[in-house]
């Protein structure tokens, strides 16, 4: 079982790679805003992705980024993104099933409580 922190980190890496795949020339500030994290936090995550060989930073003259950099997924980054996507989807499906069960239990509780006092749901 992976730790909660590891899952959060993997989800953040997934979200970064997902956005970069379609928008490689976003600035770090723009990317951080899209993700709702600090620029420093994003920089830390980008460095980790670059060190793992999942993302490459390239000089690109036509980038809107004033420094002329783009962030592109490497072939191994694309493969890892696919694997992370599968794990992310499985976690979300598990959360959905647990939430659905909790909603049903609460509905049942409300119906029983209303039946005791003679009210309709």
C-alpha positions as CSV (number, residue, x, y, z in Angstrom):
1,X,0.0,0.0,0.0
2,X,1.4,3.3,-1.0
3,X,1.3,6.2,1.4
4,X,-1.2,9.0,1.1
5,X,1.6,11.5,0.4
6,X,2.9,9.3,-2.4
7,X,-0.6,9.2,-4.0
8,X,-0.9,13.0,-3.8
9,X,2.6,13.4,-5.4
10,X,1.7,10.9,-8.1
11,X,-1.6,12.7,-8.8
12,X,0.3,16.0,-9.0
13,X,2.8,14.5,-11.4
14,X,-0.1,13.1,-13.5
15,X,-1.8,16.5,-13.7
16,X,1.4,18.2,-14.7
17,X,2.1,15.7,-17.4
18,X,-1.5,15.8,-18.6
19,X,-1.4,19.6,-19.0
20,X,2.1,19.7,-20.5
21,X,1.2,17.1,-23.1
22,X,-1.3,19.6,-24.7
23,X,0.4,22.9,-23.6
24,X,4.2,22.4,-23.6
25,X,4.9,26.1,-23.8
26,X,3.1,27.2,-20.7
27,X,5.2,29.2,-18.3
28,X,5.8,27.8,-14.8
29,X,3.5,30.5,-13.4
30,X,0.7,29.6,-15.8
31,X,1.1,25.9,-15.1
32,X,1.1,26.5,-11.4
33,X,-2.1,28.6,-11.7
34,X,-3.8,25.9,-13.7
35,X,-2.9,23.3,-11.0
36,X,-3.6,25.5,-8.0
37,X,-0.2,25.1,-6.5
38,X,2.7,27.5,-5.8
39,X,5.3,28.3,-8.4
40,X,8.0,26.9,-6.0
41,X,6.0,23.7,-5.6
42,X,5.6,23.3,-9.3
43,X,9.3,23.9,-9.9
44,X,10.1,21.2,-7.3
45,X,7.8,18.8,-9.2
46,X,9.1,19.7,-12.6
47,X,12.7,19.1,-11.5
48,X,11.7,15.7,-10.1
49,X,10.0,14.8,-13.5
50,X,13.0,16.0,-15.4
51,X,15.4,14.0,-13.1
52,X,13.3,10.9,-13.7
53,X,13.6,11.5,-17.4
54,X,9.8,11.9,-17.9
55,X,9.9,15.5,-19.0
56,X,12.5,17.4,-21.0
57,X,13.0,21.1,-21.0
58,X,13.9,22.4,-24.4
59,X,14.8,25.8,-25.8
60,X,12.2,26.8,-28.3
61,X,12.4,30.2,-30.2
62,X,8.7,30.4,-30.9
63,X,7.5,29.8,-27.3
64,X,5.4,32.4,-25.7
65,X,7.5,31.8,-22.6
66,X,9.8,34.8,-22.3
67,X,12.8,32.5,-21.6
68,X,11.9,30.4,-24.7
69,X,11.5,27.0,-23.0
70,X,9.0,24.3,-23.5
71,X,8.4,21.2,-21.4
72,X,7.8,18.0,-23.4
73,X,7.1,14.5,-22.3
74,X,9.8,12.1,-23.2
75,X,8.8,8.7,-24.6
76,X,9.3,7.2,-21.1
77,X,7.2,10.1,-19.8
78,X,4.4,9.2,-22.1
79,X,4.6,5.5,-21.0
80,X,4.7,6.5,-17.3
81,X,1.7,8.9,-17.9
82,X,-0.3,6.1,-19.3
83,X,0.5,3.9,-16.3
84,X,-0.2,6.7,-13.8
85,X,-3.5,7.4,-15.7
86,X,-4.5,3.8,-15.1
87,X,-3.7,4.0,-11.4
88,X,-5.4,7.3,-11.1
89,X,-8.6,6.0,-12.8
90,X,-8.6,3.0,-10.5
91,X,-8.4,5.1,-7.4
92,X,-11.1,7.4,-8.6
93,X,-13.4,4.4,-9.4
94,X,-12.8,3.0,-5.9
95,X,-13.6,6.4,-4.4
96,X,-16.7,6.5,-6.5
97,X,-17.9,3.1,-5.4
98,X,-17.2,3.9,-1.7
99,X,-19.1,7.2,-2.0
100,X,-22.0,5.5,-3.8
101,X,-22.3,3.0,-0.9
102,X,-22.1,5.7,1.7
103,X,-24.9,7.6,-0.1
104,X,-27.1,4.5,-0.2
105,X,-26.5,3.9,3.5
106,X,-27.4,7.6,4.3
107,X,-30.6,7.3,2.2
108,X,-31.6,4.2,4.0
109,X,-31.0,5.9,7.4
110,X,-33.1,8.9,6.3
111,X,-36.0,6.7,5.1
112,X,-36.0,4.7,8.4
113,X,-35.9,7.9,10.5
114,X,-38.8,9.4,8.4
115,X,-40.8,6.2,8.7
116,X,-40.5,6.3,12.5
117,X,-41.9,9.8,12.7
118,X,-44.4,9.3,9.9
119,X,-43.0,11.7,7.3
120,X,-42.4,11.2,3.7
121,X,-38.9,11.4,2.3
